[in-house]
Amino acid sequence: MSEPSDADLRAVLVALVRRAGGTVDIPNTELYDAMMTNHGMRAGQFVLEAVPDGIRLRIVPETDG
């Protein structure tokens, strides 16, 4: 699994929002920060792995280079 599908991401978001009590507030500045870099849109920051009991979604730190 190299890139999460839309269905994978929706499922992960549903699980995380439920885990957080049903509501997650994220300010626009935090969303913008997560989506953009000084050089444009972020790319390839997620690593999706199959694990025995589901999936693991990791964020790979951005490297300058």
RODO-2510 file (C-alpha; in nm, 4 decimals, decimal comma):
residues 65
     n   res          X          Y          Z
     1     m     0,0000     0,0000     0,0000
     2     s     0,1843     0,3086    -0,1152
     3     e    -0,0799     0,5828    -0,1146
     4     p    -0,4039     0,5929     0,0834
     5     s    -0,7195     0,5855    -0,1269
     6     d    -1,0072     0,8242    -0,0605
     7     a    -1,1935     0,5369     0,1080
     8     d    -0,8912     0,4630     0,3303
     9     l    -0,8658     0,8281     0,4329
    10     r    -1,2387     0,8567     0,5046
    11     a    -1,2233     0,5434     0,7200
    12     v    -0,9207     0,6747     0,9105
    13     l    -1,0895     1,0112     0,9669
    14     v    -1,4097     0,8474     1,0907
    15     a    -1,2119     0,6295     1,3329
    16     l    -1,0082     0,9246     1,4647
    17     v    -1,3080     1,1562     1,5038
    18     r    -1,5008     0,8839     1,6878
    19     r    -1,1975     0,8242     1,9106
    20     a    -1,1828     1,1988     1,9864
    21     g    -1,5453     1,2002     2,1071
    22     g    -1,7233     1,2817     1,7820
    23     t    -1,5913     1,6319     1,7125
    24     v    -1,2519     1,7638     1,6052
    25     d    -1,1948     2,1376     1,5627
    26     i    -0,9066     2,2364     1,3353
    27     p    -0,8351     2,6049     1,2660
    28     n    -0,7769     2,7200     0,9072
    29     t    -0,4167     2,8105     0,9876
    30     e    -0,3447     2,4539     1,0983
    31     l    -0,5094     2,3111     0,7844
    32     y    -0,3121     2,5477     0,5614
    33     d     0,0092     2,4588     0,7444
    34     a    -0,0582     2,0872     0,6923
    35     m    -0,1301     2,1295     0,3199
    36     m     0,1311     2,3804     0,2094
    37     t     0,5047     2,4333     0,2261
    38     n     0,7041     2,7386     0,1229
    39     h     0,7402     2,5649    -0,2146
    40     g     0,3737     2,4740    -0,2782
    41     m     0,1564     2,1731    -0,1989
    42     r     0,2989     1,8991     0,0208
    43     a     0,3389     1,5668    -0,1543
    44     g     0,4142     1,2133    -0,0432
    45     q     0,4022     1,2754     0,3293
    46     f     0,1827     0,9728     0,4089
    47     v     0,3011     0,6150     0,4336
    48     l     0,0236     0,3566     0,4437
    49     e     0,1092     0,0065     0,5637
    50     a    -0,1024    -0,3049     0,6007
    51     v    -0,0758    -0,4500     0,9514
    52     p    -0,2308    -0,7752     1,0784
    53     d    -0,5321    -0,6029     1,2350
    54     g    -0,5836    -0,3065     0,9945
    55     i    -0,3728    -0,0292     0,8506
    56     r    -0,1034     0,2046     0,9792
    57     l    -0,0918     0,5579     0,8420
    58     r     0,2257     0,7529     0,9207
    59     i     0,3322     1,1050     0,8362
    60     v     0,6863     1,1218     0,7045
    61     p     0,8635     1,4424     0,8128
    62     e     0,9335     1,6846     0,5323
    63     t     1,2969     1,7114     0,4312
    64     d     1,4530     2,0178     0,2755
    65     g     1,6841     1,9391    -0,0031
***
